[in-house]
Amino acid sequence: MSRRLALLNAALRLGNKPVLARMKDPVLARAMMERGARWAFLPPPHLLVLDAPLGRMPGLRISSGQVAPAHAILHLHGGAYVAGSPRTHQAMLGRLSRLSGLEVFAPSYRLAPEHPFPAALEDAEAAFAGLLARGYAPGRIALGGDSAGGGLAFALLARLCAAGTVPGFAYGFSPWSDLTGSGESIRTNAAADPMLPAARLADVAQMYLQGQVAGDPGASPLFAEFPGAPATLLQVGSTEILLDDTLRLAKRLRGFGAAVDLQVLPGTPHVCQLFDGWVPEARMALRAAAAGIRAGLGLTRARSASAES
């Protein structure tokens, strides 16, 4: 573990984790996340952010440097389904664009509790359909997300597999794949996780579910079916409470024949990729994700070192 990662974990443990443990107002959570993103997440050079509706869905089109034509990433942001936006994630997504040489589309899906399940999933479907309407072939789209957005991405992937419009690649950064809370790491990593308070997980899940069945595959893709699923990359920190959500999702996908690259990152916090520019482990994770996406979409030519800076 680098010294910078150790300092980041200490800061999150002393600052963010107690705040999240007390946070009950989703409006306040959104404001805190928007403010924090402006100073905590470092944008790459030459970041370009444009409004880009996907059908009826508002969203952003994010890039940094040259991008490959006719290929794209569709990324669904995290925030426990109650907070976050494409704006809070634009720095990380700009860095992913720069490393992968691809444009990133990030839709503004509706948030709970005002819009409970399945609103976010319906919006994710609309966003993917919007990319197809723009002329992108399914096999040239990488579908992914982080945290709740990662769970949402794999819930969407299950529906796309059933419909036969499978993307070319899928990825998840610490995906929240099981809203039933059955993962053993929620208990075993409760003290070790530097960022997420395990005691609040069920409360936040209910803000999204509002009485719907937590094990519904649309809410918990751990229980979904993935016939014909594409190659997939999953990254998660070894001390996260959501570690088992990722480990079991990898096993589930492999059960349907998907080639899964599972990367457990030692000691990193939840969605460490957001902190690229601060800690080297975040850069290594994003670089691995970018390489996986390029390979999955058939763009095998490596990015130059200057393009990655």
N, C-alpha and C positions, 0 to 999 in steps of 0.2 A: 504494500500500500504506500502510495506516495505521501509526502508530507502535506501537500495541498489537499489531498483527499481526506486525510485525517483531520485537518483544520475545518474542511467543509462539513464533515460528519459532526464534529463538535458544535459548529455553529447551528446546524439544523436541529441537533438534539436539544440545545439550550434555547433556541429561538422558535423555530417552526413547530416542532412537535408539541410543546405545551399549548401554543396558540390553536393548533388544529384540534387538540383534545378538548378545548373549551368552545370551539366555534360551532354555533347552532343556527346562525342566520345566513342563508345562502347568498343574500344580497351583499352582506359584509364580506363573505368569503370571496365573492367575485371581485369586489373592489380591492381587497388585499392582494389577490393574485394578479390583477392588472397592474397595480402599483409596483409590486415586487418584480414582475417580469421586466419592467423598464430599466431597472438597475442591476438585477441579478443575472440576466441572461445576455450574453455578449453577441451582437450581430456580426456576421462576416463582412469582409470588404465588398463594396459594390452590391449591397443588398437591394433588390428590386421587389417591391411589394405593390401589387395592383389588385383592385377590386375585380372579382371574377365570379359572377353568378354561374351556378351549375343548375340549369333548369330554373326551378322556383327557389333554389337554395342560394342565399348570399354566401360569399366566401372570399378567399384571397388566393392569388396566384403569386407564388414566391420563387425567386431565383437569385442566383449569385454566380456571375460569370457565364461562360458559354454553356448552352444546354443542347442535348440531342433532340432533333426534331421527331415528332410523332410518338414520343414516349413521355410518360408522366408518372408521378407519384400522387396517390390520393391518401392524405394523412388525416386521421380523425383525432382531434386533440383530447388530452386528458383533463381532469378536474372533477372526478367523482360524479359526473353527470350533472352537477349543480353549478359548476364554475368553469373558468377557462374559456378560451376563444382562439381563433387563428392568430390574433394579435399577441396573445401571451406566449405563443409558441413560434412566432415568426423568426426569432433569432436562431433557434435550433433548426428549424426547417430550412432557413437560408443556408446554414452550415451543411445540412444534409444535401441540399441542392448543389452546393459548391463541390462537395466531395464526390457526389454521384454523377454530376453533369446532367442533371434532370430537373425539369420544372416540378414544383410541388403545388398541388391544389389542396386547400384546406377549407372545408365548408363550415359555416356557422350553424351547426345543428341546434335544435331547440333544447333548452335546459330545464331540468326539474328544480323545484317541485311544481312550477307553473305548468310544465309540460311533461307529465310522467311517461313511463314506458307504455307503449312502444314508440313514442314520438321521435326519439333520437334515432332509432333503427329505421323508421320510415324516411327520415331525412337523409340518413346515410345511403339508403337505396336510391333516393332521388338524386343525390350527388353523383353516384356512380353512373346512373342513367344520363345525367347531364354531361359527364365526360364522354360517354359513347355518342351523345348527340353532337358533341364538338368534333367528332371524327376519330377519336382514339379507339383503336382496336382493343378488346379486353386483354389479349395476350401481351400488349405493350403498356399495361398499367400495373404498377406495384401498389398494392393495397396494404395499408398499415395504420398503426396508431400507438399511442402511449397510455398506460394506466387504464382508466375507463374507456378512453378512445381505442385502446388496444382490444379490450373486450368487445367493443362495438364493431371494430373491424372484423373480428372473427365471427361475430354473429351475422354480419353482412356476408362474409365469405361463405358461410353455410348456405345462405339463401342463393347466392350466386352459383354455388356448386349444384344445388337442386335445379336451378334454371338453365344450367349449361353455359353460362357466361362467365367462365372462370378467369380471374386476372392472371397475369403472367408470373406474379410473385406475391408473397404475403410476408409481413413482418410484424412483430410486436415488441415494444419496449415495456417490460413489466406489466403485461396485460392483466386486467382484472377480469378473470374469466369465470369466476364462480361466486355469484351473489348469495349463495346459500351459506357461505362462510365455513365450509367443511374442511378447508385446507389445514393440515396440522401445523404448518409454519405460522399461521396466525397466532397460535399459542406459543410455539417453541421459539419464535423470533420476536415476540412482543417486546422484550427488553432490548434486544440487539438492534432492531430496526431504528436507525437514527432519525427518521422523518415521520413515519405514519403511526398514529396511536391505534392499536388494535381494538381498543374498547369502543371506538366510534364507528367501526366498519359497518356493523349491522344497522345503526341509525341512519347512516348515509345511504345505504342500500335501500332502505324503506322510503327515503325521500324520492328516489327514482321509481321504485316499484309501486308504492302506494296501494298495497294490498294484493298486487298481482303475484303470481307464483314465482318465487326466486329461482326455482329450477327450470323455468321456461327456457328453452335453448336460445330464444331471442334475447334474453337477458343474461343468461349464463352459458356462453358457447362451449364451455367444458362438456356440456351434455348434448351438443349438436352433432349432426352428421356431416361429413365432409367428403362425399364421393368425388373423386377426380381432383382433389385439392392440389394446388401447385406447390413447388418448392417453397419452404418457409424458413424464416430466421426468427428466433426468439432470444431475447436478452433479458436478464434479470439479475439483481444483486443477490449475493449469497446470504445476506442478513435481512432481507426484506420479509415482511409478513406475507407478501404475495408470492413468495418463492414457489410454494406448491401449486398456486394457480398456473404458473408457467410450466413447471415440471409435468403436471398432469395434462395440460393442454398439449404439450409436445407428444406425450404418449398417446393421447386421443387421436391426434392428427396422423401419427405413424400407423395407428390401427387402420386408417383408411388409405394407407399406401403413400402418404406424403413424405417427401424427403425433408427432414427437419434438422436444421443446424441450431442446436441448443447451446447457448453461451451463458454460463453462470459466472458473473463478474465478481471477483472477491472483494467484499467489503464496501461495495458501492451503494449509495442511497437509491431510493425509488426514482426511476427515470433519470439516472445520472447523466444521460445524453444532453439534458437541458443545460448542463454546466460546462459544455465544451467552451474552451477559452480560459477556464479557471483551473481545471484538473486534467492531467494527461489521460486518466482512465476514461473520461468522457470522450476525448478525441479518438482513442483506440476503439471504443465501442461504435462511435459514429462511422469511423473509417471502415470497420468490419461490416456494418450495415450497408454502407454505400457499395462496397465491393459485392456483397450478396445480391443487392438489388440489380446492379449492372449485369452480373452473371445470369441472374434469373430472367432478365429481359433480353438476354442475348447480346448485350453490349460488353463484350469481353475485353476490349482494349482498355488498358489501365489508364487512370487519370494521372497527369503529370504532377510532380511535387509542387510546382509553382501554382497549379490550379487548385491544390488543396490548401494553400496557405491562408 
